[in-house]
Each structure stands twice: as structure tokens, then as C-alpha cells.
Amino acid sequence: MKKLNELLVDVCVKSLQGNMDKEISHVHFDSRKIEHGDLFVALRGVNVDGHTFISKAVEAGCFAVICEELPQEISDEVTYIEVENTSEALGNIASNYYEHPSLKMKLVGVTGTNGKTTTATLLYEVARLAGFKAGLLSTVCNYIGDEKIASTHTTPDVLTINELMHQMVEVGCTYCFMEVSSHSIHQKRIAGLDFDGAIFSNITHDHLDYHKTFRAYIEAKKAFFDNLPAYAFALTNGDDKNGMVMLQNTIARKFVYSCHRLTDFNCKIIEKYLDGMLLKLDGVEVWTKFTGNFNAYNILAVYAAACLLGFAKDDVIKYISMLVPVSGRFETLLADNGVMAVVDYAHTPDALENVLFTIRGLVKKGNIVITVVGAGGDRDKTKRPKMAEAACRYSDRIVLTSDNPRNEEPESIIEDMQMGVKLEDRDRVNTITDRREAIDFAIRLAKAGDIVLIAGKGHENYQEIKGVKHHFDDKEVVHEVFSHL
């Protein structure tokens, strides 16, 4: 229970009607969850405006309403607080309600198109290897210390974030690492959080269905850095053409990492194999269980951030040598007949190109690369032909298939992808709508030494079709096919 006036600390109030000296039981932005004594925050969402549910929240017994526009019908028993932006206000309210958990830990956020999950997860593992309790908020899974909690979004809503962080503090976590998506930045889902560091990985073609323009997408990422406090560190990829943009207006301490030029933190790939790489991090050689140029950047970002958090350089190098790949991120599976499958989450043109570029450089002469790839429904349609084009450029055989069609017809999505297949490449492309059949076909097409990339879903263990999530795990299907070879 919290007093209403305690919840409104740091919230800019435009107008107020009613009594502020009320005990609030819970805070909700979903009117269906409201019970007697709760606070309802009316958010303007992408598809739904919470202001239309204020009357339902009042009927359910809420004591107070936070809104951007006062309703026409006012109840004498309810306190109405008008603010400029309810999403931003909710961030501060959530932080106040859960006793400011982000202030009680070192909080580091990772943003960018690709690499967020790997970077955040590996930082979590580094902190644990250093003997600290830590929390993780990621696409794959959330962790409260050692406790694993299912993840539903890259970045949860701000109430859930604060609740999870409160639980982290309760079990003694001193660090928290989280993925910060462009959607969450734009929707103010990280409002009110106290970040001690921010990492930018890269930015490529994605989420234009939401942001509409690439410039708006960049600006969303940049806003995260613009709002950092002076004591935080802002770490960016100097090799990404938009990397330095992130540092333009931030007052945080600025640092740059690079694999190609001399910066604050540097990396060079010495040797590269399917099961790992020998890297030189700031002049020190370390063997890692990761492969690919994209993973060299992820490892470098982890190394740099850990050093900026105060971990000793020699210890960080040691911890990095002990790290293992994140589930569904360039996971290699080998069949008894010598066929190798790589399961990867690559679901953007750039990510797919990076993974295939790595595989292309590792496949032996006389062997081929076969790629199974689809594209998600109800998402950015403009990247679909680009996905197919990238697959054709680096693969010998391509199988276009279903991903998470959601509310679209998978055949329609595949047709969009085929727009990126050049006339001279058509003989190398098969279309198999059923993903299980597509994976089976690709693996049976391969011979010893060939590499089959199964891209797009990675760690996911479901296929979303017409609003229903059906169990489907690429790795399980691969093992099943391998067992029948």
C-alpha cells in the first residue's frame, strides 16, 4: 500500500481533482485488473486508448485515475490527476510503487537491431562468474538471480519491469542487464528507470512497420542515450555508420568500441572456426566458444561494458573464455552422417547476411550452404524480399518457408519474399510452406560437410498461427530428422 501523493513524486501534474491522501492498493493500466482501492493509469496505446476504459475502472472501484484528458463524467469518490503523458507518468509511478529498485542495482541497457540478447545475457553471466547476484531481462528469458522466468517481450511493460527488479533487489542482486527495444523507448516503457550504462550494438533494417521511417527508428534508439544521467556510461559501436549518432547529445560518459580502428576498446579476430574464435581484446588473446564477426562485436561490447562497470580486465578476459552461446544464437548441431545444422534467430536482412557470411567463410571446398528461412506475419513487409535476397546471395540452395505467420497467410508471406529472388536464382529456391517439412527437406538434401542454416526463430519454441501459439522448436525438429537419417 502506498499513499497517492507518494506515488506521484516526480510526476508533472497538470490538474488535480479530488483527495490526494488516499491509500492505493495496486497500480494498473489494464482496466480488467482493477479492484477496489487501485490506481488506474489510462495509456494511449498503439491499438487501444485506455481513456475509453476510465468509466470501467471507476465502476470496478479504483480510487484514482491518471489521464491526459479528464473524462466527461466525474465521480466524487475518485481522484483524477491530469498529466501531459500518461506513459511517462506511469514510469515514475511504477518506480515509486516498487521502492525505486533500479536505484538499488547497477542497471545496464542494451539496444540495437541485432546482438541485444547475446550481449545482455553474457553480461549477466560475467557478473555471476565474478561472484555477484544479477538479474536479466531479455527476449529469451528473464532471471531473478538464479530463478528463471518466462519472457513474453523483448522489453516488458514498465510495471512488470519494476516488479521484476524489485524481486531482484529482494534476493540480493546488485546488477541488472536488460534489452531495450526501440518500441519500449518510444512507448516510454523505460521511463523512471535509473540506468548506469547503455550499449549500442548496431542498427539495420527492422521495425519499419512501427516506426515508419528509418530515421524515426534511429531517433528512438538515440533517445535512450539522450536521457542517460551524467554518471552513466554510453558505449557505442564505432564501426556502425550510425554508432556515433548515439553519443551526439548525451551527457553520459562516452566510450567507443571497434573491430577496425583504434578506439577506447578494440578487438581483432585472429582465428575463426565453426566451434569458436581466437580473439585479441585490447592486445590480449582469448579463445571463445563463439564464431562470426557479429559475435566478435558482441564479445567486445561485453568486455568493454564489464570493464566500465569496474571489473578487472584480466578477470573479464578469463570470464569471456568461459562463456557459451545463448540459446538459438548460432547453435550448431551435428548429425552422425556429418551434416551440420545451425539454428539462429536471424530475422532481419542484416542478421541473416551476417550469419551466412560467417558460414560461407567456414564451409569447406566442395560443400554447400543450404538455408531455410521465412518471415514473420503482421510485421515489416518491406524486409521480406531483402531476407530472400540475402539468402540467395550467400547460399547454394534456399528453402523459403513459414515463420510465425500470425494473422497472415504463410503463402502470401512467401510470395512477398520471392520478390527478392532474381530470375537466375530461381532454380536454387524451393518453397515449402510447412516449416517441419522444409527443415526435413533441407537436411536430407545435405551431405557430409554441408551446413544447413535454419533461420528466424532460434530460441522460440512455438509457431504463432491465427492468434494461437503451437509448440514448435527448430532444434527439436532438427534432432528428430537427424535420428531418421
LINCOR-V553641 format. One record per residue. N is the residue number from 1. RES is the residue in one small letter. OMEGA is omega in degrees with one decimal (* if undefined). NEAR is the number of other ideal C-beta (glycine too) atoms within 12 Angstrom. Layout:
n: {N/N}
res: {RES/RES}
omega: {OMEGA/OMEGA}
near: {NEAR/NEAR}
This chain:
n: {1/2/3/4/5/6/7/8/9/10/11/12/13/14/15/16/17/18/19/20/21/22/23/24/25/26/27/28/29/30/31/32/33/34/35/36/37/38/39/40/41/42/43/44/45/46/47/48/49/50/51/52/53/54/55/56/57/58/59/60/61/62/63/64/65/66/67/68/69/70/71/72/73/74/75/76/77/78/79/80/81/82/83/84/85/86/87/88/89/90/91/92/93/94/95/96/97/98/99/100/101/102/103/104/105/106/107/108/109/110/111/112/113/114/115/116/117/118/119/120/121/122/123/124/125/126/127/128/129/130/131/132/133/134/135/136/137/138/139/140/141/142/143/144/145/146/147/148/149/150/151/152/153/154/155/156/157/158/159/160/161/162/163/164/165/166/167/168/169/170/171/172/173/174/175/176/177/178/179/180/181/182/183/184/185/186/187/188/189/190/191/192/193/194/195/196/197/198/199/200/201/202/203/204/205/206/207/208/209/210/211/212/213/214/215/216/217/218/219/220/221/222/223/224/225/226/227/228/229/230/231/232/233/234/235/236/237/238/239/240/241/242/243/244/245/246/247/248/249/250/251/252/253/254/255/256/257/258/259/260/261/262/263/264/265/266/267/268/269/270/271/272/273/274/275/276/277/278/279/280/281/282/283/284/285/286/287/288/289/290/291/292/293/294/295/296/297/298/299/300/301/302/303/304/305/306/307/308/309/310/311/312/313/314/315/316/317/318/319/320/321/322/323/324/325/326/327/328/329/330/331/332/333/334/335/336/337/338/339/340/341/342/343/344/345/346/347/348/349/350/351/352/353/354/355/356/357/358/359/360/361/362/363/364/365/366/367/368/369/370/371/372/373/374/375/376/377/378/379/380/381/382/383/384/385/386/387/388/389/390/391/392/393/394/395/396/397/398/399/400/401/402/403/404/405/406/407/408/409/410/411/412/413/414/415/416/417/418/419/420/421/422/423/424/425/426/427/428/429/430/431/432/433/434/435/436/437/438/439/440/441/442/443/444/445/446/447/448/449/450/451/452/453/454/455/456/457/458/459/460/461/462/463/464/465/466/467/468/469/470/471/472/473/474/475/476/477/478/479/480/481/482/483/484/485}
res: {m/k/k/l/n/e/l/l/v/d/v/c/v/k/s/l/q/g/n/m/d/k/e/i/s/h/v/h/f/d/s/r/k/i/e/h/g/d/l/f/v/a/l/r/g/v/n/v/d/g/h/t/f/i/s/k/a/v/e/a/g/c/f/a/v/i/c/e/e/l/p/q/e/i/s/d/e/v/t/y/i/e/v/e/n/t/s/e/a/l/g/n/i/a/s/n/y/y/e/h/p/s/l/k/m/k/l/v/g/v/t/g/t/n/g/k/t/t/t/a/t/l/l/y/e/v/a/r/l/a/g/f/k/a/g/l/l/s/t/v/c/n/y/i/g/d/e/k/i/a/s/t/h/t/t/p/d/v/l/t/i/n/e/l/m/h/q/m/v/e/v/g/c/t/y/c/f/m/e/v/s/s/h/s/i/h/q/k/r/i/a/g/l/d/f/d/g/a/i/f/s/n/i/t/h/d/h/l/d/y/h/k/t/f/r/a/y/i/e/a/k/k/a/f/f/d/n/l/p/a/y/a/f/a/l/t/n/g/d/d/k/n/g/m/v/m/l/q/n/t/i/a/r/k/f/v/y/s/c/h/r/l/t/d/f/n/c/k/i/i/e/k/y/l/d/g/m/l/l/k/l/d/g/v/e/v/w/t/k/f/t/g/n/f/n/a/y/n/i/l/a/v/y/a/a/a/c/l/l/g/f/a/k/d/d/v/i/k/y/i/s/m/l/v/p/v/s/g/r/f/e/t/l/l/a/d/n/g/v/m/a/v/v/d/y/a/h/t/p/d/a/l/e/n/v/l/f/t/i/r/g/l/v/k/k/g/n/i/v/i/t/v/v/g/a/g/g/d/r/d/k/t/k/r/p/k/m/a/e/a/a/c/r/y/s/d/r/i/v/l/t/s/d/n/p/r/n/e/e/p/e/s/i/i/e/d/m/q/m/g/v/k/l/e/d/r/d/r/v/n/t/i/t/d/r/r/e/a/i/d/f/a/i/r/l/a/k/a/g/d/i/v/l/i/a/g/k/g/h/e/n/y/q/e/i/k/g/v/k/h/h/f/d/d/k/e/v/v/h/e/v/f/s/h/l}
omega: {177.8/173.5/-178.8/-179.0/176.1/-179.9/-174.8/175.8/-178.9/175.4/-179.4/-175.7/178.3/179.1/-175.6/174.2/177.6/-174.5/179.9/-175.4/-178.6/174.9/-179.0/-179.0/-177.9/177.4/179.0/170.0/175.9/-175.3/-179.6/-179.3/-175.1/172.6/-177.4/175.7/-177.2/173.8/178.4/177.5/-176.7/-179.4/172.6/-177.3/179.6/-176.3/-174.8/176.3/-177.9/-179.8/179.7/-178.2/-179.8/-178.5/178.1/178.5/178.6/178.0/-178.7/173.8/179.6/179.7/-175.7/180.0/172.1/-176.0/175.7/-179.1/-178.4/179.1/179.6/179.3/-178.2/176.9/179.7/-176.8/-176.4/174.6/-178.9/179.1/179.8/180.0/179.6/-176.1/-175.6/179.0/178.6/179.0/-179.3/178.7/178.9/178.9/179.7/178.6/178.0/-177.5/-176.7/172.7/173.2/-176.5/-178.4/176.0/-174.1/177.2/168.6/-176.6/179.2/178.7/179.4/178.2/-176.5/-179.7/-177.5/174.4/-177.1/-176.0/-178.5/-177.1/-179.4/-178.5/-179.1/174.6/175.1/-179.9/177.7/179.2/179.3/177.9/178.4/176.0/-179.4/169.7/-176.8/176.2/-179.7/172.9/-174.3/178.6/-175.4/-175.3/171.8/176.7/170.4/-169.7/179.0/-175.9/-178.4/-179.6/-177.8/179.8/179.6/179.7/174.1/174.5/-178.6/173.9/-170.5/175.5/178.9/178.4/-178.0/177.3/179.1/179.2/175.7/177.8/176.3/179.3/-178.5/-179.0/173.2/178.1/177.3/177.5/172.1/179.2/-175.8/170.8/178.8/-177.8/178.4/177.5/-176.8/178.0/-177.7/-177.8/176.3/-179.6/177.0/178.6/177.4/178.8/-179.2/-178.1/175.1/178.9/176.9/-179.4/174.1/-178.2/-178.1/174.8/-179.7/-173.6/175.4/172.2/178.6/172.6/-179.2/-174.5/176.8/179.3/178.7/178.1/178.6/177.9/178.0/-178.0/177.7/178.4/-177.5/-178.8/177.4/-179.2/179.9/-174.4/178.4/175.2/-175.7/-177.1/-179.7/171.9/176.2/-174.2/-175.9/178.0/-177.7/-179.6/174.7/-173.7/176.8/-176.4/-177.0/177.3/-177.6/-175.9/-171.0/-172.4/-178.8/175.2/178.9/176.3/-170.7/178.3/-177.0/172.9/-174.9/173.2/-174.1/-179.4/-176.8/178.9/-179.7/179.7/-171.8/179.2/173.9/176.8/-179.8/178.7/-176.8/179.1/179.5/-176.8/178.1/-179.9/168.4/-178.4/169.1/-179.6/-177.1/174.7/-178.3/-179.8/178.1/175.7/178.7/179.5/-179.8/176.3/178.5/179.1/-179.0/177.8/174.5/177.3/178.7/179.8/179.6/178.3/177.9/179.1/-177.5/-178.7/179.3/177.6/179.6/176.0/176.0/176.7/-179.4/-176.7/-178.7/178.5/-180.0/177.9/179.8/-179.5/-179.0/178.9/-177.3/-175.5/177.6/-178.1/177.9/-179.7/177.0/176.8/-177.7/175.6/-178.4/179.9/-175.2/178.2/179.7/-178.2/175.7/175.8/178.3/173.7/175.2/178.4/-177.0/-176.3/-175.4/-178.1/171.9/179.5/-178.3/179.6/178.9/179.1/179.5/-179.1/-179.0/176.2/178.0/-179.5/-179.5/-179.0/-175.9/-178.5/-176.4/179.4/-178.8/177.6/-175.6/176.1/179.1/-176.9/173.1/-175.8/174.9/176.1/-176.4/175.5/179.2/179.4/-177.4/-177.9/-175.0/-179.2/-175.6/177.6/179.2/175.9/-179.2/-179.7/178.3/178.9/-179.4/-175.6/-173.8/-176.2/175.2/175.4/-177.5/174.4/176.3/-173.2/-179.7/175.9/167.7/-175.5/-178.3/-176.0/177.1/173.8/-178.0/178.9/179.3/178.4/179.7/177.1/177.0/179.8/-177.5/177.0/-180.0/-179.6/179.2/-177.7/-177.4/-179.1/-170.7/-179.7/-178.2/-174.1/172.0/174.1/178.6/-172.8/-179.2/-173.9/178.5/178.7/-179.9/179.0/178.5/-179.3/-177.1/-178.2/179.9/176.8/-174.2/174.6/-178.0/179.4/177.0/179.3/178.4/175.7/175.8/-167.4/168.4/-174.4/173.6/-175.7/-174.4/179.5/-179.6/166.0/-178.8/-176.8/178.3/176.2/-179.4/177.3/178.7/-179.3/176.5/-177.7/-178.5/-177.7/177.7/-179.8/178.5/179.2/-179.8/178.5/179.0/-175.4/-178.7/179.4/*}
near: {16/27/21/35/24/24/39/32/21/22/35/22/29/19/18/23/21/26/19/23/15/27/21/37/25/31/44/37/41/26/29/16/22/33/21/19/24/35/50/44/49/40/40/27/23/14/10/15/20/33/28/19/29/36/23/23/39/30/20/27/25/41/37/46/49/50/43/29/23/24/25/12/14/19/24/11/19/36/34/38/40/29/33/19/27/39/37/32/39/46/41/36/43/44/37/32/36/32/21/25/34/40/23/27/39/38/47/47/47/49/49/47/41/42/47/47/45/48/49/48/40/45/53/44/32/39/38/26/25/26/14/29/26/40/46/45/52/43/37/34/29/37/34/28/28/18/19/16/22/19/28/20/24/36/37/31/32/42/33/30/42/42/29/41/46/28/28/39/29/20/23/18/34/27/40/47/46/51/45/47/35/37/31/36/42/31/32/35/37/46/39/35/43/31/39/34/45/47/53/51/44/39/38/35/32/37/33/27/24/23/28/16/16/24/15/21/32/36/24/39/47/32/31/46/41/24/30/37/22/14/18/32/38/43/48/46/45/33/28/33/16/29/36/27/26/39/31/21/18/31/17/31/22/28/35/31/44/28/36/20/17/16/24/27/37/28/42/27/31/20/20/26/22/28/22/28/39/25/37/25/38/27/16/24/19/35/26/39/28/42/36/42/34/45/40/39/45/45/50/49/54/49/46/44/44/45/31/32/34/20/27/15/22/18/24/36/31/22/32/45/26/20/36/23/34/36/27/35/43/46/36/33/31/24/26/14/19/19/31/36/42/46/38/46/41/48/40/38/36/30/43/49/36/36/46/40/27/34/41/29/23/31/29/19/9/10/23/28/40/39/49/50/59/48/45/35/30/22/30/31/24/24/38/39/26/31/49/40/31/37/48/35/25/35/42/30/32/44/42/45/42/37/42/32/33/26/17/26/17/32/20/22/38/36/21/32/41/28/23/31/31/18/12/10/24/16/13/26/32/29/29/26/26/24/40/27/20/40/42/30/27/42/40/27/29/38/22/17/22/32/44/48/51/53/51/46/40/35/29/36/24/21/31/27/26/16/14/14/16/19/15/31/26/44/28/24/33/38/23/20/31/25/15/14/22}
